Amino acid sequence: VQLAELGGGLVQPGGPQRLPCIASICTSRLNPMGWYRQAPGKERQLVASIFSSGTTNFADSVKDRFTISRDYAKDTVYLQMNSLKPEGTAVYYCHLLETAYWGQGTQVTVSS
């Protein structure tokens, strides 16, 4: 399995950004997916996750601003980020939870 994050780049504070993560092959509906981020000098942290039941979880810092969704037909999981803050500047990674599979990461910079 290969995971490829798209999107990223420079975003204005308060602006939106959507990050797709595309899996190279059909991923099991049973495998939960997650989005993580790692800011400079900090540890990688879980931002959002989605389970086969449809249950989603979010870090407290992004609740009410970020959503996560999954399109099984396209083998893609999306992270929709709204009202981005400068502290959201980080490399964002998608991860097939409960496996060793990670994407290569995509840089998101929130700055004016």
N, CA and C atoms as a LAMMPS dump frame, in Angstrom:
ITEM: TIMESTEP
0
ITEM: NUMBER OF ATOMS
336
ITEM: BOX BOUNDS ff ff ff
-5.0000000000000000e+02 5.0000000000000000e+02
-5.0000000000000000e+02 5.0000000000000000e+02
-5.0000000000000000e+02 5.0000000000000000e+02
ITEM: ATOMS id mol type element x y z
1 1 1 N 0.847 -1.187 0
2 1 2 C 0 0 0
3 1 3 C 0.881 1.235 0
4 2 1 N 0.559 2.172 -0.871
5 2 2 C 1.22 3.477 -0.849
6 2 3 C 0.162 4.539 -0.636
7 3 1 N 0.493 5.493 0.204
8 3 2 C -0.412 6.595 0.496
9 3 3 C 0.222 7.878 -0.008
10 4 1 N -0.549 8.675 -0.737
11 4 2 C -0.017 9.908 -1.315
12 4 3 C -0.893 11.079 -0.915
13 5 1 N -0.305 12.012 -0.168
14 5 2 C -1.018 13.223 0.193
15 5 3 C -0.867 14.257 -0.922
16 6 1 N -1.945 14.941 -1.227
17 6 2 C -1.93 16.02 -2.202
18 6 3 C -2.302 17.318 -1.501
19 7 1 N -2.254 18.39 -2.25
20 7 2 C -2.622 19.677 -1.666
21 7 3 C -1.456 20.258 -0.903
22 8 1 N -1.74 20.991 0.118
23 8 2 C -0.695 21.666 0.864
24 8 3 C -0.329 22.983 0.213
25 9 1 N 0.695 23.62 0.727
26 9 2 C 1.135 24.902 0.191
27 9 3 C 0.895 26.018 1.186
28 10 1 N 0.873 27.226 0.655
29 10 2 C 0.716 28.418 1.493
30 10 3 C -0.761 28.789 1.602
31 11 1 N -1.211 29 2.818
32 11 2 C -2.608 29.346 3.073
33 11 3 C -2.651 30.588 3.959
34 12 1 N -3.568 31.488 3.663
35 12 2 C -3.75 32.683 4.49
36 12 3 C -4.388 32.305 5.826
37 13 1 N -4.013 32.964 6.908
38 13 2 C -4.699 32.707 8.183
39 13 3 C -6.198 32.92 8.033
40 14 1 N -6.969 32.012 8.603
41 14 2 C -8.414 32.078 8.477
42 14 3 C -8.951 31.386 7.24
43 15 1 N -8.079 30.981 6.365
44 15 2 C -8.505 30.367 5.12
45 15 3 C -8.694 28.868 5.234
46 16 1 N -9.247 28.259 4.174
47 16 2 C -9.464 26.811 4.143
48 16 3 C -8.398 26.098 3.308
49 17 1 N -8.314 24.814 3.542
50 17 2 C -7.438 23.97 2.722
51 17 3 C -7.968 22.555 2.834
52 18 1 N -7.998 21.848 1.721
53 18 2 C -8.41 20.452 1.748
54 18 3 C -7.261 19.575 1.299
55 19 1 N -6.988 18.569 2.074
56 19 2 C -5.907 17.636 1.77
57 19 3 C -6.496 16.268 1.444
58 20 1 N -6.301 15.793 0.216
59 20 2 C -6.682 14.421 -0.099
60 20 3 C -5.513 13.477 0.146
61 21 1 N -5.815 12.265 0.548
62 21 2 C -4.813 11.205 0.662
63 21 3 C -5.326 10.032 -0.163
64 22 1 N -4.564 9.667 -1.177
65 22 2 C -4.984 8.613 -2.084
66 22 3 C -4.188 7.352 -1.829
67 23 1 N -4.902 6.233 -1.675
68 23 2 C -4.233 4.948 -1.485
69 23 3 C -3.994 4.295 -2.844
70 24 1 N -2.877 3.614 -2.973
71 24 2 C -2.506 3.032 -4.255
72 24 3 C -3.351 1.821 -4.622
73 25 1 N -3.864 1.144 -3.608
74 25 2 C -4.721 -0.003 -3.855
75 25 3 C -5.926 0.095 -2.951
76 26 1 N -6.852 -0.745 -3.18
77 26 2 C -8.077 -0.719 -2.389
78 26 3 C -7.75 -1.029 -0.923
79 27 1 N -8.081 -0.124 -0.053
80 27 2 C -7.845 -0.349 1.37
81 27 3 C -9.113 -0.919 1.999
82 28 1 N -8.902 -1.797 2.943
83 28 2 C -10.037 -2.42 3.598
84 28 3 C -10.893 -1.387 4.309
85 29 1 N -12.183 -1.572 4.197
86 29 2 C -13.094 -0.658 4.892
87 29 3 C -12.923 -0.771 6.401
88 30 1 N -12.29 -1.863 6.837
89 30 2 C -12.125 -2.053 8.273
90 30 3 C -10.954 -1.252 8.817
91 31 1 N -10.053 -0.824 7.946
92 31 2 C -8.889 -0.084 8.416
93 31 3 C -9.241 1.384 8.658
94 32 1 N -9.113 1.822 9.876
95 32 2 C -9.316 3.248 10.126
96 32 3 C -8.169 4.056 9.526
97 33 1 N -8.462 5.284 9.173
98 33 2 C -7.47 6.187 8.591
99 33 3 C -7.307 7.39 9.499
100 34 1 N -6.104 7.934 9.479
101 34 2 C -5.844 9.093 10.309
102 34 3 C -5.002 10.121 9.591
103 35 1 N -5.135 11.354 10.009
104 35 2 C -4.27 12.447 9.576
105 35 3 C -3.479 12.927 10.793
106 36 1 N -2.181 13.063 10.582
107 36 2 C -1.288 13.553 11.622
108 36 3 C -0.601 14.815 11.105
109 37 1 N -0.003 15.545 12.004
110 37 2 C 0.831 16.675 11.588
111 37 3 C 2.027 16.79 12.517
112 38 1 N 3.1 17.337 11.95
113 38 2 C 4.326 17.535 12.718
114 38 3 C 4.856 18.927 12.428
115 39 1 N 4.827 19.758 13.447
116 39 2 C 5.359 21.108 13.331
117 39 3 C 6.86 21.08 13.61
118 40 1 N 7.6 22.071 13.126
119 40 2 C 9.042 22.106 13.354
120 40 3 C 9.391 22.003 14.837
121 41 1 N 10.276 21.077 15.162
122 41 2 C 10.722 20.926 16.535
123 41 3 C 9.736 20.247 17.462
124 42 1 N 8.634 19.747 16.91
125 42 2 C 7.619 19.115 17.756
126 42 3 C 7.362 17.685 17.311
127 43 1 N 6.723 16.929 18.171
128 43 2 C 6.403 15.544 17.842
129 43 3 C 5.194 15.472 16.905
130 44 1 N 5.145 14.4 16.167
131 44 2 C 4 14.173 15.299
132 44 3 C 2.766 13.892 16.177
133 45 1 N 1.661 14.52 15.819
134 45 2 C 0.454 14.335 16.625
135 45 3 C -0.744 13.993 15.742
136 46 1 N -1.65 13.228 16.303
137 46 2 C -2.868 12.862 15.586
138 46 3 C -3.804 14.062 15.537
139 47 1 N -4.274 14.361 14.342
140 47 2 C -5.182 15.477 14.145
141 47 3 C -6.622 14.99 14.041
142 48 1 N -6.833 13.933 13.236
143 48 2 C -8.186 13.433 13.014
144 48 3 C -8.108 11.979 12.589
145 49 1 N -9.172 11.238 12.884
146 49 2 C -9.237 9.847 12.469
147 49 3 C -10.676 9.508 12.101
148 50 1 N -10.793 8.492 11.241
149 50 2 C -12.124 8.046 10.82
150 50 3 C -12.144 6.529 10.803
151 51 1 N -13.231 5.957 11.342
152 51 2 C -13.344 4.516 11.469
153 51 3 C -14.421 3.99 10.507
154 52 1 N -14.421 2.663 10.331
155 52 2 C -15.344 2.044 9.369
156 52 3 C -16.8 2.303 9.742
157 53 1 N -17.056 2.545 11.012
158 53 2 C -18.418 2.837 11.466
159 53 3 C -18.855 4.245 11.076
160 54 1 N -17.879 5.05 10.665
161 54 2 C -18.166 6.452 10.372
162 54 3 C -17.808 7.374 11.518
163 55 1 N -17.446 6.784 12.635
164 55 2 C -17.026 7.582 13.788
165 55 3 C -15.763 8.361 13.471
166 56 1 N -15.759 9.612 13.868
167 56 2 C -14.585 10.458 13.671
168 56 3 C -14.124 11.018 15.009
169 57 1 N -12.828 11.251 15.098
170 57 2 C -12.249 11.852 16.295
171 57 3 C -11.302 12.964 15.873
172 58 1 N -11.222 13.977 16.717
173 58 2 C -10.381 15.13 16.397
174 58 3 C -9.585 15.561 17.625
175 59 1 N -8.41 16.091 17.359
176 59 2 C -7.651 16.721 18.43
177 59 3 C -8.432 17.948 18.909
178 60 1 N -8.308 18.254 20.184
179 60 2 C -9.032 19.403 20.744
180 60 3 C -8.697 20.7 20.008
181 61 1 N -7.468 20.805 19.535
182 61 2 C -7.024 22.045 18.898
183 61 3 C -7.683 22.308 17.556
184 62 1 N -8.311 21.282 16.956
185 62 2 C -8.91 21.462 15.632
186 62 3 C -10.402 21.176 15.598
187 63 1 N -10.945 20.785 16.737
188 63 2 C -12.383 20.496 16.78
189 63 3 C -13.179 21.698 16.31
190 64 1 N -14.24 21.44 15.595
191 64 2 C -15.152 22.468 15.07
192 64 3 C -14.562 23.244 13.903
193 65 1 N -13.31 22.941 13.53
194 65 2 C -12.714 23.61 12.366
195 65 3 C -12.329 22.626 11.274
196 66 1 N -11.974 21.403 11.654
197 66 2 C -11.536 20.393 10.694
198 66 3 C -12.589 19.295 10.595
199 67 1 N -12.693 18.72 9.411
200 67 2 C -13.51 17.522 9.231
201 67 3 C -12.691 16.485 8.46
202 68 1 N -13.047 15.228 8.644
203 68 2 C -12.39 14.13 7.926
204 68 3 C -13.474 13.293 7.288
205 69 1 N -13.224 12.877 6.053
206 69 2 C -14.202 12.068 5.339
207 69 3 C -13.467 11.061 4.467
208 70 1 N -14.209 10.074 3.983
209 70 2 C -13.58 8.997 3.233
210 70 3 C -14.465 8.623 2.059
211 71 1 N -13.846 8.505 0.895
212 71 2 C -14.529 8.052 -0.315
213 71 3 C -13.947 6.692 -0.671
214 72 1 N -14.674 5.628 -0.341
215 72 2 C -14.158 4.286 -0.581
216 72 3 C -14.033 3.99 -2.074
217 73 1 N -14.908 4.532 -2.879
218 73 2 C -14.857 4.295 -4.317
219 73 3 C -13.569 4.845 -4.922
220 74 1 N -13.053 5.919 -4.34
221 74 2 C -11.832 6.536 -4.845
222 74 3 C -10.612 6.197 -3.987
223 75 1 N -10.81 5.384 -2.942
224 75 2 C -9.716 5.053 -2.025
225 75 3 C -9.018 6.317 -1.534
226 76 1 N -9.807 7.274 -1.156
227 76 2 C -9.28 8.571 -0.755
228 76 3 C -9.899 9.01 0.57
229 77 1 N -9.06 9.561 1.421
230 77 2 C -9.533 10.17 2.657
231 77 3 C -9.174 11.648 2.606
232 78 1 N -10.094 12.481 3.017
233 78 2 C -9.931 13.925 2.925
234 78 3 C -9.856 14.559 4.32
235 79 1 N -8.988 15.535 4.438
236 79 2 C -8.957 16.375 5.629
237 79 3 C -9.339 17.784 5.179
238 80 1 N -10.502 18.242 5.586
239 80 2 C -10.942 19.591 5.286
240 80 3 C -10.601 20.477 6.473
241 81 1 N -9.766 21.465 6.227
242 81 2 C -9.308 22.359 7.291
243 81 3 C -9.885 23.748 7.039
244 82 1 N -10.585 24.268 7.998
245 82 2 C -11.17 25.605 7.913
246 82 3 C -10.598 26.481 9.024
247 83 1 N -10.698 27.782 8.806
248 83 2 C -10.222 28.752 9.805
249 83 3 C -8.82 28.41 10.282
250 84 1 N -7.937 28.204 9.325
251 84 2 C -6.57 27.805 9.674
252 84 3 C -5.843 28.902 10.446
253 85 1 N -5.031 28.462 11.377
254 85 2 C -4.25 29.364 12.223
255 85 3 C -2.768 29.178 11.914
256 86 1 N -1.939 30.182 12.206
257 86 2 C -0.493 30.036 11.952
258 86 3 C 0.113 28.812 12.646
259 87 1 N -0.419 28.449 13.806
260 87 2 C 0.107 27.266 14.496
261 87 3 C -0.261 25.967 13.793
262 88 1 N -1.041 26.065 12.754
263 88 2 C -1.349 24.905 11.926
264 88 3 C -0.265 24.616 10.908
265 89 1 N 0.754 25.442 10.862
266 89 2 C 1.89 25.204 9.964
267 89 3 C 2.609 23.936 10.376
268 90 1 N 2.667 22.985 9.45
269 90 2 C 3.242 21.674 9.765
270 90 3 C 3.296 20.831 8.505
271 91 1 N 3.968 19.708 8.613
272 91 2 C 3.874 18.684 7.584
273 91 3 C 2.726 17.761 7.986
274 92 1 N 1.81 17.556 7.07
275 92 2 C 0.634 16.731 7.334
276 92 3 C 0.812 15.365 6.67
277 93 1 N 0.54 14.318 7.449
278 93 2 C 0.712 12.947 6.989
279 93 3 C -0.604 12.175 7.111
280 94 1 N -0.864 11.321 6.15
281 94 2 C -1.966 10.381 6.343
282 94 3 C -1.382 9.023 6.718
283 95 1 N -2.151 8.265 7.437
284 95 2 C -1.673 7.011 8.013
285 95 3 C -2.816 6.005 8.021
286 96 1 N -2.513 4.816 7.561
287 96 2 C -3.478 3.722 7.65
288 96 3 C -3.307 3.141 9.049
289 97 1 N -4.22 3.473 9.937
290 97 2 C -4.076 3.105 11.34
291 97 3 C -3.967 1.591 11.5
292 98 1 N -3.245 1.199 12.532
293 98 2 C -3.034 -0.204 12.857
294 98 3 C -2.168 -0.922 11.821
295 99 1 N -1.471 -0.134 10.996
296 99 2 C -0.496 -0.691 10.043
297 99 3 C 0.755 0.187 10.098
298 100 1 N 1.733 -0.179 9.286
299 100 2 C 2.969 0.608 9.233
300 100 3 C 2.974 1.583 8.064
301 101 1 N 1.821 1.759 7.39
302 101 2 C 1.781 2.559 6.173
303 101 3 C 1.515 4.033 6.457
304 102 1 N 2.438 4.865 5.948
305 102 2 C 2.35 6.316 6.057
306 102 3 C 2.549 6.942 4.689
307 103 1 N 1.958 8.11 4.488
308 103 2 C 2.28 8.891 3.317
309 103 3 C 3.589 9.618 3.527
310 104 1 N 4.05 10.301 2.479
311 104 2 C 5.333 10.994 2.555
312 104 3 C 5.2 12.365 3.196
313 105 1 N 3.971 12.838 3.347
314 105 2 C 3.717 14.114 3.994
315 105 3 C 3.608 15.256 2.992
316 106 1 N 2.854 16.272 3.371
317 106 2 C 2.726 17.474 2.55
318 106 3 C 2.786 18.693 3.473
319 107 1 N 3.535 19.698 3.042
320 107 2 C 3.742 20.878 3.867
321 107 3 C 2.567 21.831 3.735
322 108 1 N 2.043 22.261 4.867
323 108 2 C 1.037 23.32 4.904
324 108 3 C 1.619 24.468 5.715
325 109 1 N 1.67 25.635 5.106
326 109 2 C 2.186 26.825 5.78
327 109 3 C 1.06 27.851 5.875
328 110 1 N 0.742 28.255 7.074
329 110 2 C -0.323 29.23 7.303
330 110 3 C 0.325 30.562 7.648
331 111 1 N 0.289 31.466 6.699
332 111 2 C 0.98 32.739 6.871
333 111 3 C 0.418 33.765 5.912
334 112 1 N 0.49 35.021 6.33
335 112 2 C 0.072 36.101 5.44
336 112 3 C 1.268 36.68 4.702
